[in-house]
Amino acid sequence: MRIYVRTNPRSRENKVEKLNEGEYKVKLTAPPVDGKANEMLVDLLAGHFNVSKSQIRIVGGKTARVKMVDVGIRGRAQQSRPSDRVQLRPMLKI
């Protein structure tokens, strides 16, 4: 499943909020430095969707606030192929 996530690093709490089908807002206490916020995002989404961290993959927007994330992937067989790649679409204003 592919979802779009708007991250808010350096928040007071860690929280996952569902906005629409396939769109989430995630508050992270980690700063957006050296990939710490992305690591925390993977941890939070894994807990939220009850999957292992290896089944969460950020496929777009690694340095942006809006990210494209695959949830429930199971290894190399399901990694995105060039034909599967899509560009990030703008999310609703939050």
TIMI-2910 file (N, C-alpha, C, CB; in pm, 1 decimal, decimal comma, always signed):
<rs>
+----------+----------+----------+----------+----------+----------+----------+----------+----------+----------+----------+----------+------+
!      n_x !      n_y !      n_z !     ca_x !     ca_y !     ca_z !      c_x !      c_y !      c_z !     cb_x !     cb_y !     cb_z ! resn !
+----------+----------+----------+----------+----------+----------+----------+----------+----------+----------+----------+----------+------+
!    +85,7 !   -116,3 !     +0,0 !     +0,0 !     +0,0 !     +0,0 !    +90,6 !   +123,0 !     +0,0 !    -97,7 !     -0,4 !   +122,8 !  Met !
!    +57,7 !   +220,0 !    -80,7 !   +134,8 !   +343,8 !    -87,7 !    +55,6 !   +454,9 !    -20,9 !   +168,8 !   +380,8 !   -235,0 !  Arg !
!   +122,9 !   +527,8 !    +69,2 !    +59,0 !   +638,7 !   +139,0 !   +143,8 !   +764,8 !   +122,8 !    +38,6 !   +605,0 !   +289,3 !  Ile !
!    +81,0 !   +878,1 !   +146,1 !   +149,5 !  +1006,5 !   +146,5 !   +147,2 !  +1059,1 !   +289,2 !    +83,1 !  +1107,9 !    +46,9 !  Tyr !
!   +263,3 !  +1104,6 !   +335,3 !   +277,6 !  +1145,6 !   +474,8 !   +334,0 !  +1286,9 !   +479,7 !   +369,0 !  +1047,0 !   +553,0 !  Val !
!   +267,0 !  +1372,7 !   +555,1 !   +322,1 !  +1505,9 !   +582,3 !   +382,3 !  +1499,9 !   +721,5 !   +211,8 !  +1620,0 !   +571,2 !  Arg !
!   +511,7 !  +1522,6 !   +730,3 !   +580,5 !  +1513,4 !   +858,4 !   +594,9 !  +1650,6 !   +921,2 !   +717,6 !  +1448,4 !   +841,3 !  Thr !
!   +597,0 !  +1651,1 !  +1052,9 !   +618,4 !  +1772,0 !  +1130,7 !   +725,7 !  +1740,0 !  +1234,3 !   +485,1 !  +1822,3 !  +1198,3 !  Asn !
!   +854,4 !  +1755,5 !  +1197,7 !   +962,0 !  +1722,9 !  +1291,8 !   +971,4 !  +1824,9 !  +1404,8 !  +1095,5 !  +1715,0 !  +1218,4 !  Pro !
!  +1041,0 !  +1786,2 !  +1509,3 !  +1059,7 !  +1867,8 !  +1629,7 !   +927,4 !  +1905,8 !  +1695,7 !  +1137,1 !  +1993,7 !  +1595,3 !  Arg !
!   +833,1 !  +1814,2 !  +1694,9 !   +705,0 !  +1836,7 !  +1762,6 !   +717,6 !  +1799,9 !  +1910,1 !   +591,5 !  +1754,4 !  +1695,6 !  Ser !
!   +615,9 !  +1829,3 !  +1984,2 !   +615,8 !  +1795,6 !  +2127,5 !   +588,7 !  +1648,8 !  +2153,1 !   +512,9 !  +1878,5 !  +2200,3 !  Arg !
!   +523,4 !  +1582,5 !  +2056,8 !   +487,0 !  +1442,4 !  +2076,4 !   +499,8 !  +1367,3 !  +1944,8 !   +343,4 !  +1429,9 !  +2132,3 !  Glu !
!   +503,6 !  +1234,8 !  +1956,2 !   +501,0 !  +1148,1 !  +1839,0 !   +356,6 !  +1104,5 !  +1817,8 !   +596,6 !  +1024,2 !  +1856,3 !  Asn !
!   +303,7 !  +1132,3 !  +1698,0 !   +162,4 !  +1104,1 !  +1675,1 !   +137,7 !  +1082,2 !  +1526,3 !    +73,9 !  +1219,2 !  +1728,6 !  Lys !
!    +51,5 !   +984,1 !  +1494,4 !    +10,7 !   +957,2 !  +1356,8 !   -137,5 !   +990,3 !  +1344,3 !    +39,3 !   +808,2 !  +1316,5 !  Val !
!   -172,2 !  +1077,6 !  +1250,8 !   -311,6 !  +1115,9 !  +1227,2 !   -348,3 !  +1083,0 !  +1083,1 !   -334,2 !  +1267,4 !  +1256,8 !  Glu !
!   -462,5 !  +1018,0 !  +1063,9 !   -511,0 !   +990,6 !   +929,2 !   -594,1 !  +1110,1 !   +883,2 !   -594,9 !   +858,2 !   +924,6 !  Lys !
!   -559,0 !  +1166,2 !   +766,4 !   -631,8 !  +1280,3 !   +711,8 !   -739,2 !  +1234,0 !   +615,1 !   -536,0 !  +1377,0 !   +641,9 !  Leu !
!   -700,0 !  +1156,4 !   +516,9 !   -788,8 !  +1101,1 !   +414,8 !   -740,3 !   +960,3 !   +384,0 !   -791,6 !  +1190,7 !   +284,9 !  Asn !
!   -806,9 !   +895,9 !   +292,0 !   -762,1 !   +763,2 !   +249,4 !   -624,6 !   +777,2 !   +184,0 !   -864,9 !   +697,2 !   +150,6 !  Glu !
!   -524,0 !   +717,3 !   +245,1 !   -389,4 !   +719,5 !   +189,1 !   -308,8 !   +843,4 !   +222,4 !   -397,3 !   +706,1 !    +43,1 !  Gly !
!   -361,0 !   +932,5 !   +307,8 !   -289,7 !  +1053,4 !   +346,7 !   -285,7 !  +1064,5 !   +498,9 !   -356,0 !  +1178,4 !   +284,7 !  Glu !
!   -164,7 !  +1087,9 !   +550,8 !   -144,3 !  +1092,9 !   +694,9 !    -61,1 !  +1214,6 !   +731,8 !    -76,6 !   +964,4 !   +744,8 !  Tyr !
!    -77,9 !  +1259,9 !   +854,4 !     +5,5 !  +1364,1 !   +912,8 !    +74,6 !  +1300,3 !  +1032,3 !    -78,8 !  +1492,5 !   +954,4 !  Lys !
!   +207,2 !  +1313,3 !  +1039,2 !   +283,0 !  +1250,8 !  +1146,2 !   +365,8 !  +1356,7 !  +1217,5 !   +373,4 !  +1137,8 !  +1091,5 !  Val !
!   +347,5 !  +1365,6 !  +1347,9 !   +428,1 !  +1454,5 !  +1430,9 !   +543,6 !  +1373,2 !  +1488,4 !   +342,4 !  +1520,2 !  +1545,1 !  Lys !
!   +663,5 !  +1429,3 !  +1480,1 !   +784,2 !  +1359,7 !  +1525,0 !   +861,7 !  +1448,6 !  +1621,9 !   +873,4 !  +1320,1 !  +1404,2 !  Leu !
!   +912,5 !  +1390,3 !  +1729,1 !   +994,8 !  +1467,7 !  +1822,1 !  +1138,2 !  +1479,7 !  +1771,9 !   +993,2 !  +1403,4 !  +1960,9 !  Thr !
!  +1179,3 !  +1394,2 !  +1681,0 !  +1316,5 !  +1394,7 !  +1629,8 !  +1338,9 !  +1513,3 !  +1535,3 !  +1347,3 !  +1262,0 !  +1557,0 !  Ala !
!  +1460,2 !  +1567,3 !  +1534,2 !  +1491,2 !  +1675,9 !  +1440,9 !  +1520,5 !  +1619,8 !  +1301,7 !  +1611,5 !  +1758,8 !  +1491,9 !  Pro !
!  +1501,7 !  +1701,5 !  +1198,4 !  +1528,8 !  +1654,6 !  +1062,1 !  +1677,6 !  +1663,8 !  +1027,3 !  +1446,9 !  +1735,7 !   +961,2 !  Pro !
!  +1760,4 !  +1599,3 !  +1107,7 !  +1905,2 !  +1604,4 !  +1091,1 !  +1959,4 !  +1461,9 !  +1083,6 !  +1972,2 !  +1683,3 !  +1207,7 !  Val !
!  +2044,8 !  +1435,8 !   +986,8 !  +2111,0 !  +1305,7 !   +971,5 !  +2012,9 !  +1189,1 !   +963,6 !  +2206,0 !  +1283,1 !  +1086,4 !  Asp !
!  +1895,1 !  +1210,2 !   +909,6 !  +1799,3 !  +1102,8 !   +891,1 !  +1726,7 !  +1058,7 !  +1017,0 !  +1867,7 !   +987,4 !   +833,3 !  Gly !
!  +1743,6 !  +1131,3 !  +1127,3 !  +1679,7 !  +1090,6 !  +1253,7 !  +1526,8 !  +1096,0 !  +1244,1 !  +1727,9 !  +1180,6 !  +1368,9 !  Lys !
!  +1473,7 !  +1198,4 !  +1179,2 !  +1328,5 !  +1209,0 !  +1165,9 !  +1274,5 !  +1096,4 !  +1077,2 !  +1289,4 !  +1346,8 !  +1107,8 !  Ala !
!  +1346,1 !  +1060,8 !   +971,0 !  +1301,8 !   +950,7 !   +885,0 !  +1304,3 !   +817,9 !   +959,6 !  +1389,7 !   +941,8 !   +759,7 !  Asn !
!  +1406,7 !   +796,2 !  +1042,4 !  +1412,7 !   +673,3 !  +1122,1 !  +1295,0 !   +665,9 !  +1218,0 !  +1545,0 !   +665,6 !  +1200,1 !  Glu !
!  +1264,6 !   +777,6 !  +1283,0 !  +1151,8 !   +778,6 !  +1375,8 !  +1020,2 !   +760,2 !  +1301,2 !  +1149,5 !   +909,6 !  +1456,0 !  Met !
!  +1010,3 !   +817,7 !  +1181,6 !   +889,8 !   +800,2 !  +1099,6 !   +866,6 !   +652,9 !  +1069,1 !   +901,0 !   +880,2 !   +968,5 !  Leu !
!   +971,3 !   +582,5 !  +1030,1 !   +959,6 !   +439,3 !  +1000,7 !   +914,0 !   +363,4 !  +1125,0 !  +1094,2 !   +382,6 !   +949,6 !  Val !
!   +972,7 !   +395,9 !  +1240,6 !   +933,5 !   +330,5 !  +1366,0 !   +785,8 !   +354,7 !  +1398,4 !  +1021,1 !   +380,8 !  +1481,5 !  Asp !
!   +742,4 !   +479,2 !  +1387,4 !   +603,0 !   +512,6 !  +1419,4 !   +505,0 !   +446,5 !  +1323,3 !   +583,1 !   +663,5 !  +1416,7 !  Leu !
!   +535,6 !   +451,1 !  +1192,9 !   +444,6 !   +390,0 !  +1096,2 !   +438,8 !   +238,5 !  +1112,6 !   +487,3 !   +425,2 !   +954,2 !  Leu !
!   +552,2 !   +176,7 !  +1145,2 !   +552,8 !    +31,9 !  +1168,5 !   +461,0 !     -2,8 !  +1285,5 !   +696,9 !    -18,8 !  +1196,0 !  Ala !
!   +466,6 !    +75,7 !  +1392,0 !   +378,4 !    +52,1 !  +1506,3 !   +232,6 !    +80,1 !  +1473,3 !   +421,3 !   +137,6 !  +1623,6 !  Gly !
!   +208,5 !   +185,7 !  +1399,0 !    +71,4 !   +223,8 !  +1363,8 !     +4,4 !   +117,9 !  +1276,0 !    +70,9 !   +359,1 !  +1291,9 !  His !
!    +77,9 !    +66,8 !  +1176,8 !    +21,3 !    -31,9 !  +1084,6 !    +46,4 !   -175,7 !  +1129,3 !    +78,5 !    -11,5 !   +946,3 !  Phe !
!   +113,0 !   -193,9 !  +1243,6 !   +139,9 !   -326,2 !  +1300,3 !   +217,2 !   -415,4 !  +1202,1 !     +8,3 !   -394,0 !  +1340,0 !  Asn !
!   +324,2 !   -360,1 !  +1146,1 !   +413,9 !   -435,1 !  +1058,5 !   +556,1 !   -413,1 !  +1108,5 !   +398,6 !   -390,9 !   +908,0 !  Val !
!   +649,4 !   -491,8 !  +1057,1 !   +788,7 !   -473,0 !  +1097,0 !   +846,7 !   -350,8 !  +1026,2 !   +872,7 !   -599,3 !  +1065,1 !  Ser !
!   +954,7 !   -296,4 !  +1082,7 !  +1018,3 !   -179,3 !  +1023,1 !  +1070,8 !   -208,6 !   +882,8 !  +1132,1 !   -130,8 !  +1111,8 !  Lys !
!  +1104,9 !   -333,7 !   +855,0 !  +1154,6 !   -368,3 !   +722,1 !  +1044,6 !   -362,7 !   +616,4 !  +1216,8 !   -506,8 !   +724,4 !  Ser !
!   +919,9 !   -353,3 !   +657,7 !   +807,9 !   -345,5 !   +564,0 !   +761,5 !   -201,8 !   +539,6 !   +692,2 !   -428,1 !   +615,5 !  Gln !
!   +837,1 !   -105,0 !   +590,4 !   +810,0 !    +36,5 !   +567,1 !   +926,7 !    +91,4 !   +486,0 !   +790,9 !   +115,9 !   +702,6 !  Ile !
!   +894,9 !   +158,1 !   +374,4 !  +1002,5 !   +213,0 !   +290,9 !   +961,3 !   +349,9 !   +238,7 !  +1035,9 !   +117,5 !   +172,7 !  Arg !
!  +1047,4 !   +448,6 !   +262,2 !  +1026,1 !   +582,1 !   +208,4 !  +1075,4 !   +580,5 !    +64,1 !  +1100,0 !   +692,1 !   +294,0 !  Ile !
!   +983,9 !   +599,6 !    -30,4 !  +1020,8 !   +590,8 !   -172,3 !  +1029,4 !   +727,4 !   -238,3 !   +920,7 !   +504,9 !   -247,1 !  Val !
!   +983,8 !   +830,7 !   -172,1 !   +992,9 !   +964,5 !   -229,3 !   +988,4 !  +1070,0 !   -121,0 !   +880,9 !   +987,7 !   -329,4 !  Gly !
!  +1063,6 !  +1177,5 !   -140,4 !  +1060,8 !  +1287,7 !    -45,6 !  +1144,0 !  +1265,7 !    +78,0 !   +922,9 !  +1314,2 !     -5,6 !  Gly !
!  +1256,2 !  +1196,1 !    +65,7 !  +1338,0 !  +1167,2 !   +184,2 !  +1388,3 !  +1292,1 !   +254,1 !  +1455,4 !  +1082,0 !   +145,6 !  Lys !
!  +1405,7 !  +1401,6 !   +180,7 !  +1450,4 !  +1526,3 !   +243,6 !  +1339,9 !  +1631,5 !   +246,7 !  +1571,8 !  +1581,4 !   +169,9 !  Thr !
!  +1218,2 !  +1593,7 !   +214,0 !  +1105,0 !  +1687,2 !   +213,3 !  +1008,9 !  +1654,2 !   +326,9 !  +1030,8 !  +1682,8 !    +77,5 !  Ala !
!   +919,5 !  +1746,5 !   +356,0 !   +819,2 !  +1719,6 !   +459,5 !   +710,1 !  +1625,7 !   +411,9 !   +757,1 !  +1848,7 !   +506,2 !  Arg !
!   +677,9 !  +1630,9 !   +283,6 !   +577,6 !  +1540,0 !   +227,6 !   +650,6 !  +1421,9 !   +167,1 !   +487,6 !  +1611,3 !   +120,7 !  Val !
!   +618,2 !  +1303,3 !   +214,8 !   +688,4 !  +1182,2 !   +173,2 !   +591,2 !  +1080,8 !   +114,2 !   +763,9 !  +1120,4 !   +291,5 !  Lys !
!   +641,9 !  +1001,0 !    +24,0 !   +566,8 !   +890,0 !    -32,5 !   +624,6 !   +763,7 !    +32,2 !   +576,3 !   +886,0 !   -192,2 !  Met !
!   +538,9 !   +683,9 !    +94,9 !   +584,6 !   +570,0 !   +173,7 !   +510,4 !   +444,2 !   +130,2 !   +564,1 !   +595,8 !   +324,8 !  Val !
!   +585,0 !   +336,3 !   +111,0 !   +524,5 !   +205,6 !    +87,0 !   +515,4 !   +131,6 !   +219,3 !   +606,1 !   +123,5 !    -17,5 !  Asp !
!   +398,4 !    +78,1 !   +248,7 !   +374,2 !     +4,1 !   +372,9 !   +340,6 !   -139,7 !   +337,5 !   +259,2 !    +69,1 !   +456,7 !  Val !
!   +404,0 !   -232,5 !   +404,5 !   +373,6 !   -373,6 !   +385,0 !   +453,8 !   -439,6 !   +274,6 !   +229,7 !   -389,5 !   +356,1 !  Gly !
!   +565,8 !   -379,4 !   +233,6 !   +649,9 !   -443,6 !   +132,3 !   +721,9 !   -561,4 !   +196,1 !   +752,1 !   -342,7 !    +71,1 !  Ile !
!   +755,4 !   -661,0 !   +116,3 !   +813,8 !   -782,1 !   +173,6 !   +950,5 !   -816,3 !   +117,2 !   +721,8 !   -897,2 !   +151,9 !  Arg !
!  +1017,2 !   -726,2 !    +53,1 !  +1150,5 !   -757,7 !     +2,7 !  +1169,1 !   -709,1 !   -138,7 !  +1175,9 !   -906,1 !     +9,3 !  Gly !
!  +1273,3 !   -759,4 !   -202,6 !  +1311,2 !   -710,8 !   -334,7 !  +1206,9 !   -738,8 !   -441,2 !  +1440,8 !   -771,9 !   -375,5 !  Arg !
!  +1130,3 !   -843,5 !   -428,0 !  +1032,1 !   -877,5 !   -530,7 !   +925,8 !   -768,7 !   -544,5 !   +966,1 !  -1011,3 !   -498,2 !  Ala !
!   +897,4 !   -695,8 !   -436,2 !   +793,2 !   -595,0 !   -441,1 !   +846,4 !   -452,9 !   -443,8 !   +702,8 !   -611,4 !   -324,8 !  Gln !
!   +977,7 !   -435,7 !   -460,3 !  +1030,5 !   -300,5 !   -468,6 !   +980,9 !   -234,3 !   -595,6 !  +1184,1 !   -301,0 !   -464,0 !  Gln !
!   +969,8 !   -104,2 !   -591,1 !   +912,0 !    -33,9 !   -704,8 !  +1001,3 !    -42,6 !   -827,4 !   +886,8 !   +111,3 !   -669,5 !  Ser !
!   +937,8 !    -64,4 !   -938,9 !  +1005,1 !    -66,1 !  -1067,6 !   +989,4 !    +72,8 !  -1128,9 !   +946,9 !   -178,0 !  -1161,7 !  Arg !
!  +1071,3 !   +108,5 !  -1228,1 !  +1057,5 !   +241,8 !  -1288,1 !   +915,2 !   +272,8 !  -1332,4 !  +1150,2 !   +254,7 !  -1406,2 !  Pro !
!   +840,5 !   +174,7 !  -1380,3 !   +703,1 !   +199,7 !  -1424,3 !   +608,6 !   +224,7 !  -1307,3 !   +652,6 !    +82,5 !  -1506,3 !  Ser !
!   +647,6 !   +183,7 !  -1184,8 !   +563,5 !   +202,9 !  -1066,2 !   +584,1 !   +339,4 !  -1002,4 !   +591,9 !    +94,5 !   -964,1 !  Asp !
!   +690,1 !   +408,3 !  -1038,9 !   +723,1 !   +533,3 !   -971,6 !   +626,5 !   +642,3 !  -1013,8 !   +867,5 !   +575,2 !  -1001,7 !  Arg !
!   +584,9 !   +718,5 !   -915,0 !   +497,3 !   +832,0 !   -941,3 !   +557,0 !   +954,3 !   -873,4 !   +351,6 !   +804,9 !   -890,9 !  Val !
!   +518,7 !  +1070,2 !   -918,0 !   +568,4 !  +1190,4 !   -855,4 !   +479,4 !  +1225,0 !   -736,8 !   +574,3 !  +1306,8 !   -956,4 !  Gln !
!   +540,1 !  +1293,2 !   -638,8 !   +463,6 !  +1336,1 !   -522,4 !   +355,6 !  +1432,4 !   -566,4 !   +554,7 !  +1401,3 !   -416,6 !  Leu !
!   +237,2 !  +1414,7 !   -512,6 !   +128,5 !  +1506,3 !   -544,2 !   +108,8 !  +1598,0 !   -424,1 !     -3,6 !  +1429,1 !   -579,6 !  Arg !
!    +67,8 !  +1718,6 !   -447,2 !    +50,0 !  +1810,9 !   -334,0 !    -63,5 !  +1764,5 !   -244,4 !    +22,4 !  +1954,1 !   -384,1 !  Pro !
!    -42,6 !  +1778,4 !   -114,6 !   -146,4 !  +1742,0 !    -18,0 !   -229,5 !  +1863,8 !    +15,2 !    -84,8 !  +1682,2 !   +110,3 !  Met !
!   -341,2 !  +1838,7 !    +78,2 !   -426,5 !  +1948,0 !   +124,3 !   -352,7 !  +2028,2 !   +228,7 !   -559,7 !  +1895,0 !   +180,8 !  Leu !
!   -382,1 !  +2154,9 !   +238,4 !   -319,3 !  +2237,9 !   +340,6 !   -366,9 !  +2193,0 !   +477,1 !   -350,6 !  +2387,7 !   +318,2 !  Lys !
!   -273,2 !  +2188,0 !   +568,2 !   -304,3 !  +2140,1 !   +704,0 !   -297,6 !  +2256,1 !   +799,6 !   -207,0 !  +2027,7 !   +748,5 !  Ile !
+----------+----------+----------+----------+----------+----------+----------+----------+----------+----------+----------+----------+------+
</rs>
